[in-house]
Amino acid sequence: MASSDSNQQFLKSTAAAMRAIGGGVEHQVTYAGTDTHVGKADVRLPALPPRATAQQRASLRGAADAAALWLAHHDESTHRKLCPNLDGARAIFESAERARVEAIGARDLKGVGDNLEAALNQRYEDRQI
């Protein structure tokens, strides 16, 4: 199987798994850039290089799992109601919410936890933190 065919199958499988973990919501999934965005009807996941390493694939699975967990466990109306107005406090609140929804998945699904860890490690490497 050619590398691009293998990547396409991987991306399709990743999107399908994201939708399943996310509660079956049929979001449009695209792959571009380096960050993840979850919208009302779409999810943008990081692009996969043509010759992706196992680490890059695991990181992408982690980004997809994080998006799926956000879709499954985040309540936007509650978030808006409870979120503080001050920028610093808002950033902390949003980080805590992200940690909360990801912890649910990591606790319940070991593979998801492994993928989230890979994505976190990749973010640290990319940002050299």
C-alpha positions as CSV (number, residue, x, y, z in Angstrom):
1,M,0.0,0.0,0.0
2,A,1.4,3.4,-0.9
3,S,2.2,5.8,1.8
4,S,-0.5,8.3,0.8
5,D,-3.1,5.5,0.7
6,S,-2.0,4.4,4.2
7,N,-2.2,7.9,5.4
8,Q,-5.7,8.4,3.9
9,Q,-6.9,5.2,5.6
10,F,-5.4,6.3,8.9
11,L,-7.1,9.7,8.7
12,K,-10.5,8.2,7.8
13,S,-10.1,5.8,10.8
14,T,-9.1,8.6,13.1
15,A,-12.1,10.7,12.1
16,A,-14.4,7.8,12.5
17,A,-13.0,7.0,16.0
18,M,-13.3,10.7,16.9
19,R,-16.9,10.7,15.9
20,A,-17.7,7.5,17.8
21,I,-16.0,8.6,21.1
22,G,-17.6,12.1,20.6
23,G,-21.0,10.6,20.9
24,G,-21.7,9.9,17.2
25,V,-21.9,13.6,16.2
26,E,-21.2,13.9,12.5
27,H,-18.8,16.8,12.6
28,Q,-16.9,17.6,9.4
29,V,-13.3,16.7,10.1
30,T,-10.4,18.4,8.3
31,Y,-6.6,18.2,8.8
32,A,-4.6,21.4,8.6
33,G,-2.0,23.3,10.5
34,T,-0.7,22.2,13.9
35,D,-3.6,23.0,16.3
36,T,-6.9,21.5,17.0
37,H,-10.2,23.4,16.7
38,V,-13.6,22.2,17.8
39,G,-16.5,24.1,16.3
40,K,-20.3,23.5,16.3
41,A,-20.2,21.5,13.1
42,D,-16.6,20.9,12.4
43,V,-13.3,19.7,13.9
44,R,-9.9,20.7,12.5
45,L,-7.1,18.4,13.5
46,P,-3.4,18.8,12.9
47,A,-2.1,17.8,9.5
48,L,-0.2,14.6,9.2
49,P,3.1,14.8,7.4
50,P,3.3,12.5,4.3
51,R,5.9,10.3,6.0
52,A,4.5,10.4,9.5
53,T,6.3,8.7,12.3
54,A,4.6,6.5,14.9
55,Q,4.9,9.3,17.4
56,Q,3.2,11.8,15.0
57,R,0.4,9.3,14.4
58,A,-0.1,8.8,18.1
59,S,-0.1,12.5,18.6
60,L,-2.8,13.0,16.0
61,R,-4.8,10.2,17.6
62,G,-4.4,12.1,20.9
63,A,-5.6,15.3,19.3
64,A,-8.6,13.5,17.8
65,D,-9.4,11.9,21.2
66,A,-9.2,15.2,23.0
67,A,-11.6,16.7,20.5
68,A,-13.9,13.8,20.8
69,L,-13.9,14.0,24.6
70,W,-14.6,17.7,24.4
71,L,-17.6,16.9,22.2
72,A,-18.8,14.2,24.5
73,H,-18.3,15.8,27.9
74,H,-18.2,19.6,27.6
75,D,-21.4,21.6,28.1
76,E,-21.1,25.0,26.5
77,S,-24.0,26.6,28.3
78,T,-22.7,25.6,31.7
79,H,-19.2,26.7,30.7
80,R,-20.4,30.2,29.6
81,K,-22.4,30.5,32.8
82,L,-19.5,29.6,35.1
83,C,-16.5,31.0,33.2
84,P,-14.9,34.0,34.9
85,N,-14.5,37.3,33.0
86,L,-10.9,38.1,33.9
87,D,-8.4,36.9,31.2
88,G,-6.1,35.0,33.6
89,A,-8.9,33.4,35.5
90,R,-10.6,32.5,32.2
91,A,-7.5,30.8,31.0
92,I,-7.2,28.8,34.2
93,F,-10.9,27.8,34.1
94,E,-10.6,26.7,30.4
95,S,-7.4,24.7,31.2
96,A,-9.2,23.0,34.1
97,E,-12.2,22.1,31.8
98,R,-9.9,20.6,29.2
99,A,-8.1,18.6,31.9
100,R,-11.5,17.5,33.2
101,V,-12.9,16.2,29.9
102,E,-9.5,14.5,29.0
103,A,-9.3,12.9,32.5
104,I,-12.7,11.2,31.9
105,G,-11.4,9.6,28.7
106,A,-8.0,8.7,30.1
107,R,-9.7,7.1,33.2
108,D,-12.2,5.1,31.2
109,L,-10.2,4.1,28.1
110,K,-6.5,3.2,28.4
111,G,-5.7,3.7,24.7
112,V,-7.2,7.2,24.8
113,G,-5.0,8.0,27.8
114,D,-2.0,6.8,25.9
115,N,-3.0,8.9,22.9
116,L,-3.5,12.0,25.0
117,E,-0.1,11.5,26.6
118,A,1.5,11.3,23.1
119,A,-0.3,14.5,22.0
120,L,0.8,16.3,25.2
121,N,4.4,15.1,24.7
122,Q,4.3,16.3,21.1
123,R,3.0,19.8,22.2
124,Y,5.9,20.0,24.7
125,E,8.4,19.0,22.1
126,D,7.0,21.5,19.5
127,R,7.0,24.4,21.9
128,Q,10.2,23.3,23.6
129,I,8.7,23.6,27.1
